[in-house]
């Protein structure tokens, strides 16, 4: 089965289980730290569906996400 098809099987789990809200204390702190990455190239390993990636990705020079070896790699 192609990796994209494997992800499609679990994508609903990510969408149903997590929202895009990032106002919880841990996310707020993480986003504060990620703000230091503005203008840099970033690889977000194990990015899931990218909930945390959005705000810093808009500020980064280049942002890539990878699920290799995680959900899609199984």
C-alpha positions as CSV (number, residue, x, y, z in Angstrom):
1,X,0.0,0.0,0.0
2,X,1.4,3.4,-0.9
3,X,2.4,5.6,2.0
4,X,-0.2,8.3,1.1
5,X,-2.9,5.6,1.4
6,X,-1.6,4.6,4.8
7,X,-1.8,8.2,6.0
8,X,-5.3,8.5,4.6
9,X,-6.4,5.6,6.8
10,X,-5.3,7.5,10.0
11,X,-5.8,11.1,9.0
12,X,-9.3,11.1,10.4
13,X,-7.9,10.1,13.8
14,X,-5.6,13.2,13.8
15,X,-8.4,15.5,12.7
16,X,-11.0,14.2,15.2
17,X,-8.5,13.9,18.1
18,X,-6.9,17.3,17.9
19,X,-8.0,20.7,17.0
20,X,-5.9,23.5,15.6
21,X,-6.2,25.4,18.8
22,X,-2.8,26.3,20.3
23,X,-3.9,28.2,23.4
24,X,-3.0,25.5,25.9
25,X,0.1,26.4,28.1
26,X,2.4,23.8,26.5
27,X,1.6,24.9,23.0
28,X,1.9,28.6,23.9
29,X,5.4,27.9,25.4
30,X,6.5,25.8,22.4
31,X,5.3,28.5,20.0
32,X,7.3,31.1,22.0
33,X,10.4,28.9,21.6
34,X,9.7,28.3,17.9
35,X,9.5,32.0,17.4
36,X,13.3,32.0,17.6
37,X,13.3,30.1,14.3
38,X,12.1,33.0,12.2
39,X,14.0,33.3,8.9
40,X,15.6,29.9,9.3
41,X,15.2,26.5,7.6
42,X,13.3,24.0,9.7
43,X,12.5,20.3,9.4
44,X,9.6,19.3,11.7
45,X,10.1,15.6,12.3
46,X,7.0,13.7,13.5
47,X,4.9,16.7,12.6
48,X,1.6,14.8,12.7
49,X,-1.1,16.9,10.9
50,X,0.9,20.1,11.5
51,X,-1.1,21.8,14.3
52,X,1.9,23.4,15.9
53,X,3.7,24.0,12.6
54,X,1.4,26.7,11.2
55,X,2.5,29.9,13.0
56,X,6.3,29.3,12.9
57,X,6.1,27.9,9.4
58,X,4.7,31.2,8.2
59,X,7.7,33.0,9.7
60,X,10.4,30.6,8.7
61,X,12.5,30.9,5.5
62,X,11.7,27.2,4.7
63,X,9.6,24.7,6.7
64,X,9.3,21.0,5.9
65,X,7.4,18.3,7.8
66,X,8.2,14.6,8.0
67,X,6.3,11.6,9.2
68,X,8.9,9.2,7.9
69,X,9.3,6.2,10.3
70,X,6.2,7.3,12.2
71,X,2.6,6.8,11.3
72,X,3.3,6.7,7.5
73,X,6.4,4.6,7.9
74,X,4.7,1.6,9.3
